[in-house]
Structure formats: structure tokens, C-alpha cells
Amino acid sequence: MIAPETIARLKEAAGPKGYIDDPAEILPYCTPFRDGWIGATPLVLRPDSTEKLAELVRICVETGTPIVPQGGNTGLTAGSQPHDTGNEVVISTGRMNRIREIDLLNDTMTVEAGVILADIQRAAEEADRLFPLSLGAEGSCQIGGNLSTNAGGINVVRYGSTRALVHGLEVVTGDGETWDGLRGLRKDNAGYDLKQLFICAEGTLGIITAAVLRLFPKPTDEQTALAAVAGPLAAVELLALLRSRLGETISSFELLNRNCFVMLTRTMGHADPLPGEADWRVLLELAGQEAPGHLRKPLEAAFAETFEAGLIIDAIVASSEAQAVHLWQMCEDIAEAQKLSEVEVKHGILVPVSKIPDFVARADAALAAVYPAPFFCTFGHVGDGNLHYNPLQPEGWDGSRWKAETEAVNRMVHDIVDDLGGSITAERGVGRLRMAELAHYKSPVELDLMRRLKRAFDPANVLNPGKLLMPEDR
């Protein structure tokens, strides 16, 4: 347990509004979005500045008090919840929520770690710019957490993941010092690119306190379409053909199997927009700076070509903004539909785009050979090879029986991913959920390099211990 005198010092440093010690108010900081990783802490610290956060880290280092950095607490791998030992403090960045600067001539925005993603999107739009990171939790997730897990989202195919959207960072290190790397530079060849070490490190190497983000021109024309395709191979070939015809105007390209729409109809009341027999759909969006409606003809021409090539079975192009919003809302509602359905074993995997058809075929076959008729809910950002592969409990099984198979299912799925040269986690990080699997699939060389980084950046081992790296792998 944390010594009372340490708690008193932390409270004094945080200030009257900078901590929470009421168990009822603490509980939400210990409770994840899903999966039951409920932890315990005697104290949640909520600094309102980088200086205060650094002071809190220095006290924790001096007293050997482990820290759990936390943003919006929307993660899915238990990376931002404390363990149940009660010997860690949570440092929440929620009060560090200022937009420090918008530089339109440099197309950058400097924000603190606690700014909610939707607020960044809104501020960019008000400045006639676009910040393209977009995901289901954008109304509550914070940019610090997005950076710490290298979030992807629906626009990765054009703009890249979070790594590609950052010019500079401000970070409190594992000894309580502050590194000011808030440079709005397109490149900097003066040594190591330190910011990339902190992105996707899940708070184990330092606590991100601010970032310089890239802004882009605000699109003036957007076209959304839903197409039925024969399978993942047709979808990958469709993407390649559309890219050759439409280039960088393709901003989103989502692959969804028919079961996603079955679930949406059953649990959320959505009608299937393409109720034919096709087992797979693609939801895509074009965006550009042309006059409104200009991209529709090139899209329709490309679709006509893909029909002739046999890549598309049926398609609709949204005829209004409301219809486009509805199509994307259905995509976002899949997560809620899954929660309302049977128990599922979730995976967020990444393979080379060309290997997506192989992965789906092999994973479906491997599970079907062992389990009676599992219900596969498969969808994802096929433009970067990221799939959410979520088999639900087989017919006639109860949830507890299927949940008991989680480890076996994970091993089957992840062995295939590894064989295809992929990654077991695409955009949600490792946290506690994938920690043992990371140790299994990473090479000894990679694990050793990661251990060396951890020791160098966090010598006291106070930054989010027991996450990402197995304790014995430190």
C-alpha cells in the first residue's frame, strides 16, 4: 500500500482541485469500457499543467509509487486501469485540456493531452481545416491516449495512423523532467526522432502532456458509397483498381461481412441497405477540394469499370449528406451491436493488405474445424490491413463456455497472423490484454531492445508497470 505521508505529499502538490480520494468518485477511473479489468487505487491525481504533472512524477519516483497514466479511459486492453493491488496512483490528464495554438500558415495545432478528439476536430473545422483522425470513441477519448496507442480510425488509408499526424510532443519523463519537443517541423534530422518512441508506448516510457498536430485542407466534396463484393479478395482488388483511377481522393475503405448487418438489424433496428445475397460489403468515402458533387462522376465511372471486372455485385452512392451520415453511423454502431449480442472473442489484427483474403479464409476454416458453426463478425480498415475479427459463440453454446475458449481461439488466430507477417494488435495497443501474447510472438531481439528502452527511460519502473511488457521482460 502507499504510505499515508506519500499520499499527503501528492495531494499537496496537486492542489485542492487536483485530486480525488472518494472511493465512489475513483471507481470510474478504475473501471474499463469492457472486459472486467476493474482495479483499485487510493488516489486519482488530476494536474492542470505540465509543471504540476512533472512534480507529481518526481514525488512518485522518490517514493517508489507506481503511476498509471490515463486519458479518456476508452481503451480496450486495460492499459489505463490500475491493477487491483491498490499500490498505484492514477494520473489523469483530463484537466490539461487547452488548445494552445493554431498556426494556419504552418497547418498545425498545438494541444494538451487531455483535449477530447472531437474538440480537436471541431476546432480544426472552425479554422477551415481538417484533423483526420476519426474513430468511434472520438466524443470521449483524449488525444494523449490516441497518441499512446497510435490510434488508427477510418481515414488511415489516406492520412495514416496517429504517428503520421504528429510533428512534435511534450513529455514528462520517467524521472520527472520535461522534454519540450513541441516543434512544428516536417522533418528534423538532428539525431533520434524521440517522439516516435513515446507514441504507442502506452505511458510506459513517459507521459505525453502536449502535441503539435498536423492539419489538412478541409474537403469541399465528399462522396460515400456502399458496395457488395464477392469476398475479401474482390475487396482488395477493388481497392487497388479504385486507387489507380481515383488516387488519393480515397480517404476511407472499410470491409464488413454480412454478419455485421445481420447483427445491426437484430439489435439496433437498422435495415440492410444492400439486402442481397453477397456476404461482404465495402463502405468507402472519397474526399477532395473539388466543387461539391465533382467527385461523383469519377466514382460512378470507376464503379462501372469494376462492375464489368466482376469486383462489385451491387452498389449505392449516397444521394445526400444525411444518407452518408447514416451509412457511417451503421458502421460505428457495430461495436454496440456486438455488446448487445452473444459473447465474442475480439481481435484487432494487422496483416499486409494483400494477405487479408488469406487471413480470413484460414482463420474461418481453422475455427470452423474445431467449433460448431461459429458466427464470424469481421470488419475493419482494409486500406491499411487492419481487421476486427470477432467470432461469436457457436450456436447452442452459452457465453461462459465460449469465453473459456478465449486463449485457444487467440492462439489459432494469432498464429495465422504471425505466419502471414502481421501483428496481433493493430490500433488498440497491448495493455494487459495482449501482454503475454506479445512476449510469445515478439522475437528475443525485439523484446531485449524494448526492455533496454524501458530501463533507460524509466529506471525506477514507476510508469505504468505491468503493462505492455511482462514483468519478467523488463
Helices and strands as residue ranges (DSSP letters): H 4-14, E 19-20, H 23-30, E 44-45, H 50-63, E 67-70, E 89-92, E 99-103, E 108-112, H 117-126, E 129-130, H 143-149, H 156-159, G 162-165, E 166-173, E 178-181, H 195-198, E 206-214, E 216-217, E 221-229, H 232-246, G 247-249, E 250-257, H 258-263, I 264-268, E 280-288, H 296-308, E 314-317, H 321-332, H 334-339, E 348-350, G 353-355, H 356-368, E 375-381, G 382-384, E 386-392, H 399-403, H 406-419, H 435-441, H 444-457, G 471-473
